Structure formats: C-alpha cells, structure tokens
C-alpha cells in the first residue's frame, strides 16, 4: 500500500508548483522576481534567493543519498550548506534552478519506487549522528521546504 508515500509526493509537488492553503508555492513566488535579483541579499542578515535554492538543493540531494544508500554525507557545518553568492554567481541562476528542479524529480521518482513500509525503515543520519526512520527524513524535508518558502516570501517582499 502506498497511501502515505503518495500523500508525501502530492505534498512535495504542491509546495513546489501547486495551489496550497498558505497561498504561494515556490513556482508562484519565484516567477514574481526578476532573475537579476536572485543573488541580492536585501538586508545583511537575510540570504539571497539563490542561496536559499542552493541550500535546499544540497539537502534534497542529501535526502536522496540517504534513501539510496541508508547513510548521508553532509552536516550543517559543510561549506556547501550555504554557498556564497560569489560562488553561486559563477554557477549561474539557470543552472542553480535546474539542479533544484532535478532534485525534486529525482526525489519523487525514488519515492514512487517505495511503499509505505519504507517509511518505518531506518537510515543513519550523519548530521544527527544516529539512526532514524525514513519518515523523520521525509517529514523533515517537507518542513524544510515550507520553512524556506516563508523566507523566500520575506526576501521577495524586501527586494520589491
């Protein structure tokens, strides 16, 4: 049975491009901003849009690795967690956004191969230094996406 997995996939898609109760998805937020502003930090203590999207990509890639291998490789302290705008500008917005979109497609494809029993299986979390159920990881990814969606809203408000 895949009731829970299918619900998770639906939530991932809705947060990215659907019509969600909180009002705005990533797609609807990002289409309101000019691409030349994605590397701008509107105030000192806020990240840029590119920094947020790169950060989300790192952790989604990390979740994909955990699903595939049962163990992660990154921690909050790794350099890739928050790449600087200078490094991200070299990569370019189109590539940053394409990598982000690709990780969503890959995550969904992986989850479609699983059944609900998978959520009770355990993986080793490098950052938390312990074994956790995959349900912890997947719920955490949803929470993480929603948290940073709120941040994007604030950043975009300041940029306008």
MODELLER restraints for C-alpha pairs under 7 A, 6 or more apart:
rsr = mdl.restraints
at = mdl.atoms
rsr.add(forms.Gaussian(group=physical.xy_distance, feature=features.Distance(at['CA:1:A'], at['CA:115:A']), mean=5.99, stdev=0.5))
rsr.add(forms.Gaussian(group=physical.xy_distance, feature=features.Distance(at['CA:1:A'], at['CA:116:A']), mean=6.14, stdev=0.5))
rsr.add(forms.Gaussian(group=physical.xy_distance, feature=features.Distance(at['CA:2:A'], at['CA:115:A']), mean=4.91, stdev=0.5))
rsr.add(forms.Gaussian(group=physical.xy_distance, feature=features.Distance(at['CA:2:A'], at['CA:116:A']), mean=5.09, stdev=0.5))
rsr.add(forms.Gaussian(group=physical.xy_distance, feature=features.Distance(at['CA:3:A'], at['CA:116:A']), mean=6.86, stdev=0.5))
rsr.add(forms.Gaussian(group=physical.xy_distance, feature=features.Distance(at['CA:4:A'], at['CA:116:A']), mean=5.82, stdev=0.5))
rsr.add(forms.Gaussian(group=physical.xy_distance, feature=features.Distance(at['CA:5:A'], at['CA:111:A']), mean=6.65, stdev=0.5))
rsr.add(forms.Gaussian(group=physical.xy_distance, feature=features.Distance(at['CA:5:A'], at['CA:115:A']), mean=6.50, stdev=0.5))
rsr.add(forms.Gaussian(group=physical.xy_distance, feature=features.Distance(at['CA:5:A'], at['CA:116:A']), mean=5.76, stdev=0.5))
rsr.add(forms.Gaussian(group=physical.xy_distance, feature=features.Distance(at['CA:9:A'], at['CA:108:A']), mean=6.09, stdev=0.5))
rsr.add(forms.Gaussian(group=physical.xy_distance, feature=features.Distance(at['CA:12:A'], at['CA:142:A']), mean=6.82, stdev=0.5))
rsr.add(forms.Gaussian(group=physical.xy_distance, feature=features.Distance(at['CA:14:A'], at['CA:20:A']), mean=6.25, stdev=0.5))
rsr.add(forms.Gaussian(group=physical.xy_distance, feature=features.Distance(at['CA:15:A'], at['CA:25:A']), mean=5.10, stdev=0.5))
rsr.add(forms.Gaussian(group=physical.xy_distance, feature=features.Distance(at['CA:15:A'], at['CA:26:A']), mean=6.52, stdev=0.5))
rsr.add(forms.Gaussian(group=physical.xy_distance, feature=features.Distance(at['CA:16:A'], at['CA:25:A']), mean=5.25, stdev=0.5))
rsr.add(forms.Gaussian(group=physical.xy_distance, feature=features.Distance(at['CA:16:A'], at['CA:26:A']), mean=4.81, stdev=0.5))
rsr.add(forms.Gaussian(group=physical.xy_distance, feature=features.Distance(at['CA:16:A'], at['CA:27:A']), mean=5.85, stdev=0.5))
rsr.add(forms.Gaussian(group=physical.xy_distance, feature=features.Distance(at['CA:17:A'], at['CA:25:A']), mean=5.40, stdev=0.5))
rsr.add(forms.Gaussian(group=physical.xy_distance, feature=features.Distance(at['CA:17:A'], at['CA:26:A']), mean=6.25, stdev=0.5))
rsr.add(forms.Gaussian(group=physical.xy_distance, feature=features.Distance(at['CA:17:A'], at['CA:27:A']), mean=5.08, stdev=0.5))
rsr.add(forms.Gaussian(group=physical.xy_distance, feature=features.Distance(at['CA:17:A'], at['CA:28:A']), mean=7.00, stdev=0.5))
rsr.add(forms.Gaussian(group=physical.xy_distance, feature=features.Distance(at['CA:18:A'], at['CA:25:A']), mean=6.17, stdev=0.5))
rsr.add(forms.Gaussian(group=physical.xy_distance, feature=features.Distance(at['CA:19:A'], at['CA:25:A']), mean=6.84, stdev=0.5))
rsr.add(forms.Gaussian(group=physical.xy_distance, feature=features.Distance(at['CA:26:A'], at['CA:149:A']), mean=6.40, stdev=0.5))
rsr.add(forms.Gaussian(group=physical.xy_distance, feature=features.Distance(at['CA:29:A'], at['CA:153:A']), mean=6.97, stdev=0.5))
rsr.add(forms.Gaussian(group=physical.xy_distance, feature=features.Distance(at['CA:38:A'], at['CA:48:A']), mean=6.10, stdev=0.5))
rsr.add(forms.Gaussian(group=physical.xy_distance, feature=features.Distance(at['CA:38:A'], at['CA:49:A']), mean=4.87, stdev=0.5))
rsr.add(forms.Gaussian(group=physical.xy_distance, feature=features.Distance(at['CA:38:A'], at['CA:50:A']), mean=5.30, stdev=0.5))
rsr.add(forms.Gaussian(group=physical.xy_distance, feature=features.Distance(at['CA:39:A'], at['CA:48:A']), mean=5.32, stdev=0.5))
rsr.add(forms.Gaussian(group=physical.xy_distance, feature=features.Distance(at['CA:39:A'], at['CA:49:A']), mean=6.34, stdev=0.5))
rsr.add(forms.Gaussian(group=physical.xy_distance, feature=features.Distance(at['CA:39:A'], at['CA:50:A']), mean=5.56, stdev=0.5))
rsr.add(forms.Gaussian(group=physical.xy_distance, feature=features.Distance(at['CA:39:A'], at['CA:85:A']), mean=5.92, stdev=0.5))
rsr.add(forms.Gaussian(group=physical.xy_distance, feature=features.Distance(at['CA:40:A'], at['CA:48:A']), mean=5.28, stdev=0.5))
rsr.add(forms.Gaussian(group=physical.xy_distance, feature=features.Distance(at['CA:41:A'], at['CA:47:A']), mean=5.49, stdev=0.5))
rsr.add(forms.Gaussian(group=physical.xy_distance, feature=features.Distance(at['CA:41:A'], at['CA:48:A']), mean=4.57, stdev=0.5))
rsr.add(forms.Gaussian(group=physical.xy_distance, feature=features.Distance(at['CA:42:A'], at['CA:155:A']), mean=6.58, stdev=0.5))
rsr.add(forms.Gaussian(group=physical.xy_distance, feature=features.Distance(at['CA:42:A'], at['CA:158:A']), mean=5.88, stdev=0.5))
rsr.add(forms.Gaussian(group=physical.xy_distance, feature=features.Distance(at['CA:42:A'], at['CA:159:A']), mean=5.74, stdev=0.5))
rsr.add(forms.Gaussian(group=physical.xy_distance, feature=features.Distance(at['CA:49:A'], at['CA:152:A']), mean=6.55, stdev=0.5))
rsr.add(forms.Gaussian(group=physical.xy_distance, feature=features.Distance(at['CA:50:A'], at['CA:93:A']), mean=6.94, stdev=0.5))
rsr.add(forms.Gaussian(group=physical.xy_distance, feature=features.Distance(at['CA:51:A'], at['CA:82:A']), mean=6.41, stdev=0.5))
rsr.add(forms.Gaussian(group=physical.xy_distance, feature=features.Distance(at['CA:51:A'], at['CA:83:A']), mean=6.45, stdev=0.5))
rsr.add(forms.Gaussian(group=physical.xy_distance, feature=features.Distance(at['CA:51:A'], at['CA:84:A']), mean=6.97, stdev=0.5))
rsr.add(forms.Gaussian(group=physical.xy_distance, feature=features.Distance(at['CA:51:A'], at['CA:85:A']), mean=6.61, stdev=0.5))
rsr.add(forms.Gaussian(group=physical.xy_distance, feature=features.Distance(at['CA:53:A'], at['CA:100:A']), mean=6.74, stdev=0.5))
rsr.add(forms.Gaussian(group=physical.xy_distance, feature=features.Distance(at['CA:54:A'], at['CA:96:A']), mean=6.39, stdev=0.5))
rsr.add(forms.Gaussian(group=physical.xy_distance, feature=features.Distance(at['CA:55:A'], at['CA:81:A']), mean=5.49, stdev=0.5))
rsr.add(forms.Gaussian(group=physical.xy_distance, feature=features.Distance(at['CA:55:A'], at['CA:82:A']), mean=5.79, stdev=0.5))
rsr.add(forms.Gaussian(group=physical.xy_distance, feature=features.Distance(at['CA:57:A'], at['CA:99:A']), mean=6.98, stdev=0.5))
rsr.add(forms.Gaussian(group=physical.xy_distance, feature=features.Distance(at['CA:57:A'], at['CA:100:A']), mean=5.05, stdev=0.5))
rsr.add(forms.Gaussian(group=physical.xy_distance, feature=features.Distance(at['CA:57:A'], at['CA:103:A']), mean=6.64, stdev=0.5))
rsr.add(forms.Gaussian(group=physical.xy_distance, feature=features.Distance(at['CA:58:A'], at['CA:81:A']), mean=6.54, stdev=0.5))
rsr.add(forms.Gaussian(group=physical.xy_distance, feature=features.Distance(at['CA:60:A'], at['CA:103:A']), mean=6.31, stdev=0.5))
rsr.add(forms.Gaussian(group=physical.xy_distance, feature=features.Distance(at['CA:61:A'], at['CA:103:A']), mean=6.30, stdev=0.5))
rsr.add(forms.Gaussian(group=physical.xy_distance, feature=features.Distance(at['CA:62:A'], at['CA:72:A']), mean=6.00, stdev=0.5))
rsr.add(forms.Gaussian(group=physical.xy_distance, feature=features.Distance(at['CA:62:A'], at['CA:74:A']), mean=6.92, stdev=0.5))
rsr.add(forms.Gaussian(group=physical.xy_distance, feature=features.Distance(at['CA:64:A'], at['CA:107:A']), mean=6.11, stdev=0.5))
rsr.add(forms.Gaussian(group=physical.xy_distance, feature=features.Distance(at['CA:65:A'], at['CA:71:A']), mean=6.91, stdev=0.5))
rsr.add(forms.Gaussian(group=physical.xy_distance, feature=features.Distance(at['CA:65:A'], at['CA:72:A']), mean=6.00, stdev=0.5))
rsr.add(forms.Gaussian(group=physical.xy_distance, feature=features.Distance(at['CA:66:A'], at['CA:72:A']), mean=5.00, stdev=0.5))
rsr.add(forms.Gaussian(group=physical.xy_distance, feature=features.Distance(at['CA:66:A'], at['CA:123:A']), mean=6.63, stdev=0.5))
rsr.add(forms.Gaussian(group=physical.xy_distance, feature=features.Distance(at['CA:70:A'], at['CA:123:A']), mean=4.47, stdev=0.5))
rsr.add(forms.Gaussian(group=physical.xy_distance, feature=features.Distance(at['CA:70:A'], at['CA:124:A']), mean=6.07, stdev=0.5))
rsr.add(forms.Gaussian(group=physical.xy_distance, feature=features.Distance(at['CA:71:A'], at['CA:123:A']), mean=5.74, stdev=0.5))
rsr.add(forms.Gaussian(group=physical.xy_distance, feature=features.Distance(at['CA:71:A'], at['CA:124:A']), mean=4.78, stdev=0.5))
rsr.add(forms.Gaussian(group=physical.xy_distance, feature=features.Distance(at['CA:71:A'], at['CA:125:A']), mean=6.14, stdev=0.5))
rsr.add(forms.Gaussian(group=physical.xy_distance, feature=features.Distance(at['CA:71:A'], at['CA:126:A']), mean=6.98, stdev=0.5))
rsr.add(forms.Gaussian(group=physical.xy_distance, feature=features.Distance(at['CA:72:A'], at['CA:124:A']), mean=6.88, stdev=0.5))
rsr.add(forms.Gaussian(group=physical.xy_distance, feature=features.Distance(at['CA:72:A'], at['CA:125:A']), mean=5.92, stdev=0.5))
rsr.add(forms.Gaussian(group=physical.xy_distance, feature=features.Distance(at['CA:72:A'], at['CA:126:A']), mean=5.49, stdev=0.5))
rsr.add(forms.Gaussian(group=physical.xy_distance, feature=features.Distance(at['CA:73:A'], at['CA:126:A']), mean=6.12, stdev=0.5))
rsr.add(forms.Gaussian(group=physical.xy_distance, feature=features.Distance(at['CA:74:A'], at['CA:126:A']), mean=6.55, stdev=0.5))
rsr.add(forms.Gaussian(group=physical.xy_distance, feature=features.Distance(at['CA:74:A'], at['CA:127:A']), mean=6.69, stdev=0.5))
rsr.add(forms.Gaussian(group=physical.xy_distance, feature=features.Distance(at['CA:75:A'], at['CA:126:A']), mean=6.45, stdev=0.5))
rsr.add(forms.Gaussian(group=physical.xy_distance, feature=features.Distance(at['CA:75:A'], at['CA:127:A']), mean=4.58, stdev=0.5))
rsr.add(forms.Gaussian(group=physical.xy_distance, feature=features.Distance(at['CA:76:A'], at['CA:127:A']), mean=6.74, stdev=0.5))
rsr.add(forms.Gaussian(group=physical.xy_distance, feature=features.Distance(at['CA:118:A'], at['CA:134:A']), mean=6.99, stdev=0.5))
rsr.add(forms.Gaussian(group=physical.xy_distance, feature=features.Distance(at['CA:119:A'], at['CA:133:A']), mean=6.32, stdev=0.5))
rsr.add(forms.Gaussian(group=physical.xy_distance, feature=features.Distance(at['CA:119:A'], at['CA:134:A']), mean=4.72, stdev=0.5))
rsr.add(forms.Gaussian(group=physical.xy_distance, feature=features.Distance(at['CA:119:A'], at['CA:135:A']), mean=4.61, stdev=0.5))
rsr.add(forms.Gaussian(group=physical.xy_distance, feature=features.Distance(at['CA:120:A'], at['CA:133:A']), mean=5.33, stdev=0.5))
rsr.add(forms.Gaussian(group=physical.xy_distance, feature=features.Distance(at['CA:120:A'], at['CA:134:A']), mean=6.20, stdev=0.5))
rsr.add(forms.Gaussian(group=physical.xy_distance, feature=features.Distance(at['CA:120:A'], at['CA:135:A']), mean=6.49, stdev=0.5))
rsr.add(forms.Gaussian(group=physical.xy_distance, feature=features.Distance(at['CA:121:A'], at['CA:133:A']), mean=5.38, stdev=0.5))
rsr.add(forms.Gaussian(group=physical.xy_distance, feature=features.Distance(at['CA:121:A'], at['CA:134:A']), mean=6.00, stdev=0.5))
rsr.add(forms.Gaussian(group=physical.xy_distance, feature=features.Distance(at['CA:122:A'], at['CA:131:A']), mean=6.04, stdev=0.5))
rsr.add(forms.Gaussian(group=physical.xy_distance, feature=features.Distance(at['CA:122:A'], at['CA:132:A']), mean=5.16, stdev=0.5))
rsr.add(forms.Gaussian(group=physical.xy_distance, feature=features.Distance(at['CA:122:A'], at['CA:133:A']), mean=4.23, stdev=0.5))
rsr.add(forms.Gaussian(group=physical.xy_distance, feature=features.Distance(at['CA:122:A'], at['CA:134:A']), mean=5.80, stdev=0.5))
rsr.add(forms.Gaussian(group=physical.xy_distance, feature=features.Distance(at['CA:123:A'], at['CA:131:A']), mean=5.48, stdev=0.5))
rsr.add(forms.Gaussian(group=physical.xy_distance, feature=features.Distance(at['CA:123:A'], at['CA:132:A']), mean=5.67, stdev=0.5))
rsr.add(forms.Gaussian(group=physical.xy_distance, feature=features.Distance(at['CA:123:A'], at['CA:133:A']), mean=6.36, stdev=0.5))
rsr.add(forms.Gaussian(group=physical.xy_distance, feature=features.Distance(at['CA:123:A'], at['CA:134:A']), mean=6.61, stdev=0.5))
rsr.add(forms.Gaussian(group=physical.xy_distance, feature=features.Distance(at['CA:124:A'], at['CA:130:A']), mean=5.57, stdev=0.5))
rsr.add(forms.Gaussian(group=physical.xy_distance, feature=features.Distance(at['CA:124:A'], at['CA:131:A']), mean=4.43, stdev=0.5))
rsr.add(forms.Gaussian(group=physical.xy_distance, feature=features.Distance(at['CA:124:A'], at['CA:132:A']), mean=6.41, stdev=0.5))
rsr.add(forms.Gaussian(group=physical.xy_distance, feature=features.Distance(at['CA:125:A'], at['CA:131:A']), mean=6.02, stdev=0.5))
rsr.add(forms.Gaussian(group=physical.xy_distance, feature=features.Distance(at['CA:125:A'], at['CA:132:A']), mean=6.81, stdev=0.5))
